[in-house]
Amino acid sequence: MKTFLRNNGLSICFLVLFFGSLIGQIFLGFEEHNKELVDEGGKIITLSSYLVSGHFIESTFENWESEFLQMGLFVVLTIFLKQKGSSESKKLNEKEEVDREPDPNRKNAPLAVKKGGFILALYKHSLTIALLLLFLISLVMHFYGSLKDENEKLLLEGKPLETISSYLVNSRFWFESFQNWQSEFLSVFAIVILSVYLRQIGSSQSKPVDAPHFQTGD
């Protein structure tokens, strides 16, 4: 068990933080949503009803969407774009280990590498594909939740409901998306630039403390 925890500590820690935050979001969102319903003349709903409400679905997937977009773009753009001095960038004028073609004879190479062909071609881009698929799924779920939440509010107000086509051009949905996207892009910009000049000893996201500012990568 100790070996397992040591070897998987980073993923376990973030998974625990994720579930802790999700539980906090559920209960506090449940309380907040019921306050809004009462203020708007509606009835209090149960926790199980809240978990399938537009309010919960929208607030959850709105954030996931921006995270997967940020990570997907970061993975793709670091193939082509570089930043002198950043620990998040490949070196400027030399090939790196990640650029070499896969060797099927390499010890413990993944099965997809050994099989080659279409499977290997897909596997070579599997990280980007997975992140962008997660982004698209989250985007659709965000849209669904946002539309459902909007219609729940319109129903209480006795107003006509939004259709899928009309809500696609609704400012609320795109405002929800862009307010998250901009924060994600800012955070990536910050780590790319700050890692040029600042250090954190022991972190894989930092250059060695004594590395020159304009030494790119680690």
Buried (B, 14 or more C-beta within 10 A) or exposed (E): EEEEEEEEEEEEEEEEEEEEEEEEBBEEBBEEBBEEBEEEEBEEBEEEEBBEBBBBBBBBBBBBBBBBBBBBBBBBEBEEEBBEBBBBBBEEEEEEEEEEEBEEEEEEEBEBBBEEEEBBEEBBEEEBEBBBEBBBBBBEBBBBBBBBBBBBBEEBEEEEEBEEEEBEEBEBBEEBBEEBBEEBBEEBEEBBBBBBEEBEEEEEEBBEEEBEEEBBBB
